[in-house]
């Protein structure tokens, strides 16, 4: 166990899995960087340096720079997965799914079902998401709800370095296609990460705070905001249970429903847009299955139904923050009290 | 170089058998669809047999093909079981894909048949992936990507030329140009030429008469050998014709009334093959007649089987979505 960044945790996961299994390869734009130049052949190690050092160790046949054309190389990863490799392909920004979504949702996601259970597609699509980098509308979206919607895909959203390593190792060992979402604001986040390989099973939520008053279900980066909000609220005498589902597909519905049954109040925090989001999905789940446990209407804390803005003033307003989570918790706590007092 | 006329009598008979099976299969699907026994969409390969069989004669189970919505012929050419295929097209539980794929997604990965595809052009990146697997694992296998003139305008296909080139993948792109992208003429819809496009990406190319099995066999043999020996990707532009519409039910008003009868009379790849081997005394006519009868019987058997087989049950709806979930 030692302190590692989210970036280092991801790098270590790939390195250890590539050492373990020669069928694991990685590919993507600038995944090494420098191919076709006279300079450094590991020039970038990915746009955020996550794959740095893998090419010198594993060579150009297992660490493949691609051309800048996502349909073909994401599709090639799907085809390679269906024929015996275990590719990790990097889709640099998840926004670029607009270019290559067909290969993911019409092809890789559906092979197993369409081919009557005879296909195995151990594909990992690593991709960067989220706002906060002043990167504007085409490099800042969340989009995990769109992948979660597709049967055949699994979707993982690690919220810290420990989760990043364990979930990525599971993704690589998993025999189904996995879309692995890395929040761009988390790469420098540090935490304790075991040195040895470990896999965190999909579909098992992590309860990061335990409390009696409100359940906060949060996704990806928002788990950290929810924890901070819960810690602030605890000082005010309101205790929250914070649930990090870790994966949106499969989704650990059991833990969500159990914790809501205990607290009777729910706030869902999702950096994605509100419509057809994980927030609305979890709200629907609880409304359908735990209605009688609820003491207050469910509150959703999400980004607005607007593209991600560029200006820092606007982007800061756009991202769901700790203050909004705390306000939502106060709202659900106050429900019914006013009427009772009158 | 592989010359078709140097094929053994056994190999020639095998090629004829596969072409004949495809034809009988497609004629039967045509009739059964018209009779209302087959649900969904079907797109028939009849008339194009010389291409699929000419190419796949060079392939074995190490090799992978990506196919199209017009995929039955590629399946049979690659060795898929016709009973399993017919059951699949009828939507039966014991079909090749458990009745979950149907005509547009028919596949048999154990035979290197990576699937028909409902998305035009989508097979090209997948075939690149299969070629990457063969190259990375050193299996000696190659990938062949079949696609039509319509698909040749898709970005997925053009990107795949480039990826195959820069990664030096063992792949052959086979553009089956039947002159129509659905109802639109390829002379109008394809800018430039298939060969010119390939050459633009640095891929060698060859144009070949798809009605001539031997020409396809020879040209594809050269391309596949190049790929297998590390010489990289190339393109084959196969000009051919389909005897049916884009889909079953297509009234084909974009074709002149005499077009298909003329094609059937003069440019039937199976009849041309037969004429050639009989005239060269490579196979006697009565042996070919016997193959014809076997093909008819085999397809009739598959239809009988399909009609009497059980459909999937409610329990099958939610299986095969994931390996584990």
Interface residues (C-beta under 8 A of the other chain):
Chain A: X23 X25 X61 X62 X64 X66 X67 X69 X71 X72 X73 X74 X75 X76 X77 X78 X79 X80 X81 X82 X83 X84 X85 X87 X102 X103 X106 X107 X110 X111 X112 X113 X114 X115 X116 X117 X118 X119 X120 X151 X152 X154 X174 X175 X176 X203 X250
Chain B: X64 X66 X95 X96 X97 X98 X99 X100 X101 X105 X107 X108 X109 X110 X114 X115 X117 X118 X119 X122 X124 X125 X126 X127 X128 X129 X130 X132 X133 X134 X136 X137 X155 X156 X159 X160 X162 X163 X166 X167 X319 X320 X321 X322 X323 X324 X325
